[in-house]
Amino acid sequence: MAIDPMERRLAAIIVADICGYSRLTTIDEEGVVRRFNERVDTIIRPAIEKNGGRFVKHTGDGFIGEFQSVSAAFRCASEIQEAFVERNQQAAQAGRGPLLELRIGLDIGDIIMRDGDVFGNGVNIAARLEALASPNGICVSQRAREQLNQFEVSFVDLGDQKLKNIAGSVRAYQVQQGDAPGMLYMLRHRRVYRRAVAIGLLLLGAIGIAAAYWIMNPGGVRDREAFLAEQLTEVNCSWLTISEFSDGEEGVQLSVSGASVAPGGSVRNTLLREAEQAGVPVERINVRGIVPMAPSQCQLMEGLQRYRYTGITRLEASETTIGGDEGVRFRLVFDPEELAQYTHIYSIDPSGEMIMAEDRASMVDRAYERDDGRLEVDYMSDHVGWGGIILMESDAPIDDDIVLSLVGSERQVPAFDEAAERDNWRFELVWLNSEGEEDDES
């Protein structure tokens, strides 16, 4: 009986994939393949070798790398993403496309080596985490996250994830977009004299920031509600708002509502940490209004949120679940005089699909008047679970095809950005069909 020679060991694994590869190849298959192969040779392989790793294989639309430590794998993944972003910027300026954006998953675990290839749970989990990462992002498991404290980066807690073909759940964390772990690691791990230079530069920067802050805010944070609302906008893959706020002797009390991939407890902890650092006392944060957003909805929601405008008159929404779990009936109450001339309502279902529900004229035409003079319209949702209603306003007639072009897109659509800037598009999430968390204590 023949037995294949296999080696089992502990290793850190990164698995990467090009976002929307199938779609990109339908646009320019030869060009996409050629450009990715060139980046494998000039960016990916050198970065892996530089960080002491091994290039396992080219998967066609991605790659797999193996490392002896989590820190080396993470540093390599960060450097690759930074290089890809820079190369994409150059390509965009030169009018070359489409852009090649990576998602990277990272895990550490037992792997099996056979004929140079790798198998095992660590590889499988890294591959599943890659699918959760945002474009240009890195998603890591909790056991990998625990070994990355030396990096000055922020992680968004995605909560326990049930991954396909993986027994049990895996806690996942995503690197906060905009952080640069590769460069920060270099500043922290060069020779002593370079450390001294880096520390000096960071210290000078900190002094400058602090001075500017105290000039602008000599008494600390003046508008505490605005400060905390700004922190909510930094939570990756979310659409959050402060629905209630008060400032008393014991500190601020607030309620947060909206949707987020990060659990409510993680959002609350983020606010508490930022508030503490800024000297803002907090008495209580209620997160029951936060409902879970599916990772598949992130690209769409973040694309719309780039043009979020909280000055939009929020429609008052109420709901009543009917027929057990068959659906949800809800109504929107509004003053027609407060709606822009060009207003559309869009619905989003749990899969991330979005459809245009109706325009302002249709809403007003079928609404009935309430005793308070406002109008009310009824809707029926055919599912129970995450779903939402987006209110959009524009200064010019709205092209629904361009708005809906974001659905299923792996990156921002140029035509969408152009129309949004030209016609002053603005969006707000006005209703959510899901229950939030039970725990509401700070």
Secondary structure, DSSP 8 states (H G I E B T S, - for coil): ------EEEEEEEEEEEETTHHHHHHHHHHHHHHHHHHHIIIIIHHHHHHTT-EEEEE-SSEEEEEESSHHHHHHHHHHHHHHHHHHHHHHHHTT--S---EEEEEEEEEEEEETTEEESHHHHHHHHHHHHS-TTEEEEEHHHHTT-TTS---EEEEEEE--TT-SS-EEEEEE-TT--HHHHHHHHHS-HHHHHHHHHHHHHHHHHHHHHHHHH-TTS-S-HHHHHHHHHTTSSSEEEEEEEEEEETTEEEEEEEEEESS-HHHHHHHHHHHHHHHT--EEEEEEEEEEE--GGGHHHHHHHHTTB-TTS---EEEEEEETTTTEEEEEEEE-GGGS-SEEEEEEE-TTS-EEEEEEHHHHHHH-EE-TTS-EEEEEEES-SSS-EEEEEEESS---HHHHHTTTT-SS--HHHHHHHHHHT-EEEEEEE-S---S----
